[in-house]
Amino acid sequence: MTVTGAQLLRGNNAYRHYFLARITSVAGGSVAPIALAYAIIELGGGATGIAVVLGVEYGVWMLMMPLMGILADRTHDLRNLLIVSQLQAAGFQFIEAALILSQAAQVWSLSVVAAGGAAAASMSGLAGNRLLAQIVAPEHLVTANATFRTVQMSVATAGPAAGGFLVTLVGPGSGILWDAVTFLAAAAWFARLPHAPAAPRGKPQAGLAEGWRAFTTRTWLLALVVSEGIGNAAFMSAFIIGPVYAQQNLDGAADWGLINGCLAAGSALGAWLAGRTNLHRAGLIVTASSAAFALGPAAMGLGLGLPVLAGAVLLGGALAGPGDIARRTLPQVKIPNQQLGRVDGHTLLIESLPIPIAYALAGPAADHFGAQPVIGACAVAMVTAALAPLSLREVRHLRLTTAT
């Protein structure tokens, strides 16, 4: 039976609380990246400083993934794990805000705090994804993912623009402080989730090797993960040096906030479309959508004006939406839930491996050559990586069904 997002929210209390917790956190998370980027710029770190902080953050997040995947699969009551992760994230954001507001922040200190927050994020993401596959029936997972993603991106639409203006008016520390408060509120929503029933006795402990086998024996998954890793590294490199591009070619923080808002609006529209699109031919949809996501970086690489650039970012986000929802749902319906945390952990580890390397190259390259040509090169890499998996029959014929 097909249900709408509204029906799922009304009829599934656990999903509703999960949904509200995630959306509350998004309200802060949509402001924090811009605030952090401009805090680093204000202290003189430039593009290299941004790359260092975010490179450390992603490096820690990446290395924690296999361990957090085991923890997620071994934890019977995922509710408690999610509460702890939100409280941990709030604590690190309070520390980061204090450093910035007291003008004691340095690139190295922000890197240390970001590393702590990354550990909390890895725990929350893997536990939350596995819990979602438990509380929502398989036939409703596309609707659940699309509904959350639509509202997530709708909330995030105003966040980057608000973050840009907030940075301009009162400085970046307030944006980080707001993020910390929303983590506390998210923990309160997660606390309303029901406790899981008692775990069966004699349940075998989840092992790393079993999860690795479940990951590597699926050729379609390996191909899409490698493609996503390269494409994400290129996209995120373009966007971490985006504030520098906005300083050099546009009108600084306000324009960059608008561009990020357009990305969020396009992503919201794309997620809404995904909930009303037949995603059965998932392999073709994922690859085509990933290639379309390069429209925004391509427009920056060509030096197009703000109206065209904003439109390209909006359109790229919208076209990427169906593929994003298909990619999120595929493991949830094809991987046994008792292995999902570890498979997701390996997936995110492999996807993340290129990111610190790309950050380390993109920041200095932008400082030396300028942001525009570096962002253009990122767009070319995104399209190439997105289309490469189509060389495999397993990807071309990949369907969104429970068969592996």
Beta strands, then each sheet from edge to edge (+ up, - down):
end
